Every structure is written in structure tokens, then in C-alpha cells.
Amino acid sequence: MIEWILIAFLLFCLFVLVIFYARQTGTIESRAKELFLAWRAQEQEDMKRWKEVELEQISREKAGILFEGWRAREEEEIRSDAVKRSHAVTRGKITEHLIPYFPDFPYNPKDARFLGSPVDLIVFDGLSDEQIRQIVFVEIKASQNSSLSKREREVRDCIEERRVDYRMLRQVPGENRSPGSGPDSL
């Protein structure tokens, strides 16, 4: 009988161990699953951050390369345009000086005087014949599309509105007079 009690006791112990084992296995599996899911979520988050950083870095590098290419092209175009404009300005300045000697210039080149600014030439028409007929202000434009600057328009308007005057200033040597302090000063 003791044997049967011992066998029953051992069976009972075995039964308790099986139940304990089953519970522990479920607990261990659920804990392992929790740890795995947490690890996987962390890895996914790390990968996501890494991708973002990598994509941002690649985007910056690509943007930098594209910008440098654009800047080089634009710089070359700007320099080319500046050279063209410089040549045009130089050509214009030379033309302003030489235009009195062109065959279609309507006045005697000897009568023309170059100013450059705010008008290009003043022509004293008839000066070489010792009989001045008129004084002509000449603005030279190299292109049909050229327009007058603000200052050139102001000069043109003054002339057209006959707001032109002639004054004689006298500077007498040895006298210390301030300008405008005498009857002959203007």
C-alpha cells in the first residue's frame, strides 16, 4: 500500500510539475513574444530614423550638387552677359565720340563738342563758318529700342520748354569777392 501511496504521491507531484511547466512555458513564451515585439518595434524605429537621416543627407548632397551645377552655369551666363554689356557700352562710348565723323551726321564735325553726360554732344551749328545759326543738344543712342534716362529726359524737357539761360561769370584776379557779390558777378 505504501507503494500505491508513493506512486500516487509521485503522480500528484508529476501532475503539479506538468501544470507548473505549462504555466511557466506560457509565461516564458508570452514574455519572449513581448521582448521580441519590443525589439522589433525598436529596430523598426531605428531603421526609420536611419532612413530619414540617410535620405536627408542624400537629399542635401544631391541639392548641393544640383546647386553647384546651376551656380556654375548661371555664373558663366552672368559673366558672358556682363562681357557683352561691357562691349556694348564700350562700343557706344566710341560711337558717341566718332559719330560727328560719320557721313550721315547732319552737322559739320568741327562744330560738335563732346560732353558725354548729361548729353553726348553740343553742336554749335555754323561755328566753323563763323556764323552760329543754332545750338543743338545731341543725345546718341545705338539702338532703336533705347530710351532716355531720367536725367536725359529732364535735360530734353528743359530745352523743349525753353528753360535755358546764358550767364557770364567774371573772376577778377586779386579781388577776394564771394560769388554773387557785385554787379558783374552774374
C-alpha positions in Angstrom: 0.0 0.0 0.0 2.8 2.3 0.6 3.8 1.8 -2.9 0.5 2.9 -4.1 0.6 6.0 -1.9 4.1 6.6 -3.1 3.0 6.2 -6.8 0.0 8.4 -6.1 2.2 11.0 -4.5 4.7 10.8 -7.4 1.8 11.1 -9.9 0.5 14.1 -8.0 4.0 15.7 -8.0 4.3 14.9 -11.7 0.8 16.4 -12.3 1.8 19.6 -10.3 5.1 19.8 -12.3 3.3 19.4 -15.6 0.8 22.2 -14.6 3.7 24.4 -13.3 5.7 23.6 -16.5 2.7 24.5 -18.7 2.2 27.8 -16.8 5.9 28.7 -17.0 6.0 27.8 -20.7 3.1 30.1 -21.4 4.6 32.9 -19.3 8.0 32.4 -20.9 6.5 32.4 -24.4 4.4 35.5 -23.7 7.4 37.3 -22.2 9.6 36.2 -25.1 7.0 37.4 -27.5 6.7 40.7 -25.7 10.5 41.1 -25.8 10.6 40.2 -29.4 7.8 42.6 -30.3 9.6 45.4 -28.3 12.9 44.6 -30.0 11.2 44.6 -33.5 9.4 47.9 -32.8 12.7 49.4 -31.6 14.5 48.1 -34.7 11.8 49.4 -37.0 12.1 52.8 -35.3 15.9 52.8 -35.6 15.6 51.8 -39.3 13.1 54.6 -39.9 15.3 57.2 -38.2 18.3 55.9 -40.1 16.4 56.0 -43.4 15.3 59.6 -42.6 18.9 60.7 -41.8 20.3 58.9 -44.8 17.6 60.3 -47.1 18.1 63.8 -45.7 21.9 63.5 -46.2 21.5 62.2 -49.7 18.9 64.9 -50.4 21.3 67.6 -49.1 24.2 66.2 -51.2 22.1 66.0 -54.3 20.7 69.5 -53.7 24.3 70.7 -53.2 25.5 69.1 -56.4 22.5 70.5 -58.4 23.0 73.9 -56.8 26.7 73.9 -57.7 25.9 72.9 -61.3 23.2 75.6 -61.5 25.5 78.2 -60.0 28.4 77.4 -62.4 26.0 77.6 -65.4 24.5 80.9 -64.1 27.8 82.4 -63.2 29.1 81.6 -66.7 26.0 83.1 -68.2 26.2 86.2 -66.0 29.9 86.7 -66.8 29.1 86.2 -70.5 26.3 88.7 -70.3 28.5 91.2 -68.4 31.2 90.9 -71.1 28.5 91.5 -73.8 27.2 94.5 -72.0 30.6 95.9 -71.4 31.4 95.5 -75.1 28.1 97.2 -75.9 28.9 100.1 -73.5 32.4 100.5 -74.9 31.1 100.4 -78.5 28.5 103.0 -77.5 31.1 105.3 -76.0 33.4 105.0 -79.0 30.4 105.7 -81.3 29.5 108.8 -79.3 33.0 110.2 -79.9 33.1 109.2 -83.6 29.6 109.9 -84.7 30.4 113.5 -85.9 32.7 112.0 -88.5 30.1 109.6 -89.9 28.8 110.5 -93.4 25.2 110.8 -92.2 25.9 113.2 -89.4 23.9 116.3 -90.3 26.3 118.9 -89.0 29.9 119.9 -89.6 32.1 117.8 -87.3 34.2 120.9 -86.5 31.1 122.4 -84.9 30.5 119.5 -82.5 31.8 119.3 -78.9 31.6 116.1 -76.9 30.3 116.3 -73.3 29.3 112.7 -72.6 26.9 113.5 -69.8 24.1 114.5 -69.4 24.0 115.0 -73.2 26.5 113.4 -75.6 27.2 116.4 -77.9 26.6 120.1 -78.2 26.7 121.3 -81.8 27.3 124.9 -82.4 25.9 124.8 -86.0 27.8 127.3 -88.1 30.7 127.8 -85.7 33.3 126.8 -88.4 31.7 129.3 -90.8 31.9 132.0 -88.1 28.1 132.4 -88.1 26.4 130.3 -85.4 22.9 129.5 -86.6 21.7 127.4 -83.7 22.9 125.4 -80.7 21.8 121.8 -80.8 22.0 119.3 -77.9 22.5 115.8 -79.3 21.9 112.5 -77.5 23.2 109.5 -79.3 21.5 106.1 -78.9 22.9 103.0 -80.7 19.6 101.1 -80.7 16.1 101.8 -81.9 14.7 100.5 -78.6 16.9 102.7 -76.4 15.1 105.1 -74.1 16.3 108.2 -72.4 17.4 108.0 -68.8 15.6 110.2 -66.2 18.4 112.8 -66.3 18.4 112.8 -70.1 14.6 113.3 -70.1 15.0 116.2 -67.7 17.5 117.9 -69.9 15.3 117.4 -73.0 12.3 118.8 -71.2 14.2 121.9 -70.1 15.4 122.6 -73.6 11.9 121.9 -75.2 10.3 124.2 -72.6 13.0 126.9 -73.3 14.2 126.8 -69.7 17.7 127.6 -71.0 19.8 130.6 -69.9 23.1 132.2 -70.6 25.2 133.8 -67.9 28.7 135.3 -67.8 30.8 134.8 -64.6 33.8 137.1 -64.1 36.7 136.3 -61.9 38.8 139.3 -61.4 42.4 138.4 -60.4 43.4 139.8 -57.0 40.0 140.5 -55.6 38.6 138.4 -52.8 34.9 138.6 -53.5 32.4 135.9 -52.8 30.4 134.7 -55.8 27.4 136.9 -56.4 28.8 139.9 -54.5 28.9 142.5 -57.2 27.1 143.9 -60.2 29.2 142.0 -62.8 29.3 138.7 -60.9 26.5 137.2 -63.0 
